[in-house]
Amino acid sequence: IYNEAAEAIIAHRDGKPAPEGVIYPGIEEGLAGVAFVTACVESSKRGGAWVKFGSYNKR
């Protein structure tokens, strides 16, 4: 993801179109990432204990 984003940013900076095949994550991927990080933080607060992975509302 980061490599593709960097390539798209560089192309835009140089006045070129984004490289073919670049995939941009959407809101659902963002929400899934936040749910994952939230679970990691909660696990850390509990001394590394397993926690239930939160979900988000998929439309």
Sequence and secondary structure as in RCSB ss.txt:
>XXXX:A:sequence
IYNEAAEAIIAHRDGKPAPEGVIYPGIEEGLAGVAFVTACVESSKRGGAWVKFGSYNKR
>XXXX:A:secstr
 HHHHHHHHHHHHTT    TT     HHHHHHHHHHHHHHHHHHHTTS           
